[in-house]
């Protein structure tokens, strides 16, 4: 696999040689100095160009400049394109390097997301205004009372859909409701718990990929037990494991932030789950 320096040299060499490319921006995890580096990180790069047309849906240009990708995706040529006039090439090469190259023809809008200007041919008078990187962009944010209540209520409420789906033998619906809706609320509670233990100047990572790093080992083991196979008995076990973990985390978060936990809502849903399973 090529080194980071080799890829940067390739990207900047292509950009410097083309007058239509006025600037290069590095985004994503490689622009966030708090993210540990590894060989699996993508290169999220934007070329800011004076004319988008030559680069729009032009894989021949990509192959000529970067080499033929092992596989590639062009989201703007697929269902549900962004339709913003920009064009993105997502490429994986034969050595495993992934480059997501976005061609942009509008000025950069600073939203605080980590970003590094790699090249600015116009020295601040073109596409790039001053960039004020917000180091806390991805950091966990403390819950408001409404955040906390909504998380708790939706976690417990949506378990009724999981239970009914199990009893109706609707496996795809069960998996979707449990792992997309209910688990999302569990993840929010886990983030707040991590924040109260470690401070709110850290990130738990996309989809909680750093949970193992920040949670005590016993709690992480409890979290791992919330995943299951497709057997319904296993799914019931996962539901109860998720419920027990959410309960303990929610109480700890409530105590730390001086919030109110509505035990009656949990009790009501646990009783409903018992009724449905025993029906």
Secondary structure by P-SEA (a helix, b strand, c coil): cccaaaaaaaaaaaaaacccccbbbbbccccccccccccccccbbbbbccccccccccaaaaaaaccccccccccccccccccccbbbbbbccccccccbbbbbcccccccccccccccccccccccccccccccccccbbbbcaaaaaaaaaaaaaaaaaaaaaaaacaaaaaaaaaccaaaaaaaaaaaaaaaaacccccccccccccccccccaaaaaaaaaccccccaaaaaaaaaaaaaaaaaaaaaaaaaacccccaaaaaaaaaaaaaaaac
